[in-house]
Amino acid sequence: MKRANYECEHCKRNGKVTTRNTINKYGRNTKMDVNHIKPVRRFPHLALEIDNLEYLCVDCHNKADGKDEMIKKEPKFVNEERW
């Protein structure tokens, strides 16, 4: 976090500054996370390597992990009663 100057590294690369004091689209302070560049599940030996970590806002973290696409998808319901 200190290495990134407490700013989202992805936003910074795109010319934007996002910190935990930045107000998000919901009118709240932005949540920040530390992301593993190479996933721990596949690379457990890199879990605590400082070069494998990056400081991101939650939006960028979701994009990096592919979660933003899962959130956008509408659930498939079996019938009109949604069971």
Buried (B, 14 or more C-beta within 10 A) or exposed (E): EEEBEEBBBBBBEEEEEBBEEBEEEEEEEBEBBEBBEEEEEEEEEBEEEEEBBBBBBBBBBBBBBEEEEEEEEEEEEEEEEEE
